[in-house]
């Protein structure tokens, strides 16, 4: 049954956060700054895959509340090709072939299609999936050490973006965490593990096939 626009929008929210939330050389030495590690990582990363966890953090009545926890897998090939798969709490897929972005909700059997174009731009997704020219869209600076990671702060140069500030936590030249702060004070946290650098990937791996019987919505 075709869902109403409001229902589809609610189901798409986690996927859109991941996109909006929603890049390897030899590992950098431990003493290297976050900025040096990150530049080295981005310059030499062609592809990667691994697992992620995602959650939102809010301050309510003086205490921290964690919500919208989800887990899944990812893989990407620069520029603009990726597969971001939510496995829990329900299955959802974001997939881009370099030209179009497909968001597939398995439970609803619905696909939303968008032109990728410059959609990555100054979004957090550009840091992982976009081109290597990050300083065109972000102002980058070191942000100290926290939780055993060297942190980099990326501030979007464009005002037309959901996030005010993006933190990237690195260790041994690999990004292990991202912290995304929006203009409403909400924080989205991403953690990465089993991060494999430059695995072999076929050219057809990112080609999306619409599942049988799925409703397709163009945006």
N, C-alpha and C positions, 0 to 999 in steps of 0.2 A: 504494500500500500504506500502511495506517495505521501511523504510527511509534509506538514505545513512548513512555511518558511521559518517561523520562529523555532520550531523543533529542530530543523536542520541546522539553524544557526547555533543553538545551544550545543548540539553534538559536534559542531565544527570548532568550538572554542578551544579545546586543548590542542588541536592541530594548528590553529592559527597562532596560538601562543608559542608553539614550538617553532613555527616559521618566523614569527616576529621575534621569538626568543632565539620562537623556531626561531690548518686550513687544513721524506722528512729527513732530515739530514742526520748525521751522527748526533747522539744526545749531547746537549750542552753540559758543561761542567756545572757542578752544583752552585758555584759561586757566581755564575753568570746572572745578570739582572733579568727580570721578567721580560723586559723589552727586547734585550738581546736574544733570549731564548725564543721568544715569539717570532721575531723577524727571521731567525734561522729556520724555525719550524715552517712558517708560511712559504718561505722562498723555495724550499725543497720538497714540500708535500704535494704530491700529485693525486693521491687517493688514500683512503683510510677506512677502517671499519671497527666496530666495537659495540659496547652496550651502554645504555644510559639510564639514569633515573631522573625524574623531574618532579618538582613540588613547588608550591607557593607558600610564602611566609608572610604573615601579617601580624602587626602589633595590635592587640586588643586588650583593653583594660590593664595595660602595663605588662601583659604576658605575650609570649610568642605563640601563634597558632599556625600549625602546618596543615595544609589542605591540598586537595587535587593531586595526590601522589600517583605517579604512573611510571612504568618501566617499559623498556623495549630495546631495540637494536637499531643501528644506523650504519650506513656506508655512503661514501661520496667519492666523486671524481671531479676535480676542478677542470673548468669552471661550470657551476650551475647544474651538475648532475648529482642527484642524491636519492636515497631511499631511507626514510625515517619511519620506523614501524613501532607503533604502540602495541604491546602485548597484554598489558594489564593497566587499568581495571577492565577495559574492553578493547577489542582489536580495531585499530584505525591505521591508515597508511597515508603518508605524504611521499609523493614520488615526482621527481623532476627529471626531464630528459634533455635539459639545456634550453628548451624552447617553451615548454608548457609545464605547469604544476598540476598534479592530480591528487585530490584528497578523497580517499575511499573509506567509507564507513561500512564495515562488513555486516554488522547487525541490521542496518537499514538497507544494505545493498544499494548504496547511492554513491555516485562519483561527482565531485565538483571539479570543474576544469577552469584554470586561469592561464592567461599568458604570463610566462615568467618575466620576460622583458627585463626591466630594471627593478623588478619587485624586491630583489635582495637588497640592493642599494646600501642604505645605512642600517639595515636590520641586523640583529645578532647572527642570523643565518649566513650573512655574507662573510662573517669571520671564518666559518667552517667551510662553506660551499662556494663562495664567490671567487673573484679573481684575486691575484696577488697584490693588487694596487689598493691595499686597505687604507693607507694614509690619505688617499683621495677623499674618502668618506668619513674617516675617524681621526680624532686627535688622540694619540697614544702616549701614555706616560707610566712610569713605574709607580706602584701603589703599596710597596712594602711586603712584609711576610705575615701570613696568617694561616693557621691550621696546617703548618708544615709545607705550605706552598708559597711560591713567589707570585705576587699578584700584579697584573697589568690593568690599567684603567683605560677603556676606550670610550670616548665621548663622541657621539654622532655630530658631524658638522651641519647636517641638514636639520632644520627645525621641524620638518614634516616626518616625524618618527615617533613611535610609541614610547621608546625608552630614552630616559635622560642620561643614563650611565650604564656601562657594561663592564663587569669585572671578569678577568680571565685568570684562573689560577693554574700555574705551571710547576712541573717538577721534572728534572732531567730532560728538559726540552720538549715536554709533551703537555698539552692542555688537559687537565684532569677535572676542572670545574669551571662553570660560568655562573655569574651572579648578575641578574638583570633587574634594574630599578626603573620603574616608570614614574610619570609625573604625579601619580596618585598615591605614591608611597608604598606601592606593592612591590614585593621582591619575588622573582622566580629563580629557583636554583636548579642547575643542571650538574650532574656528576657523571663522569665517564670512567669506564673500566674496560679491561681487555682491549685496549686501544692498539690496533695493529696498523703500522705505517706502510704505505705503498704496497698493498697486496695486489696480486694480479687480478684484473677485472676485464671482462669482455665488453666490446662496444655495444652489444645488445642488452647488457645487463640492466640498463636503466630505461628500456623501452616498456611503456605501460600498455597492458592489454585490459580493456574494459571487461569485467567479469560478466558472465552470461546472465541476462535478465536485469542487470543493474540500471537504475534510473540515472541519467546523465544531465547535469546542470552546468551550463556555460555561464561564466561570469566575466 
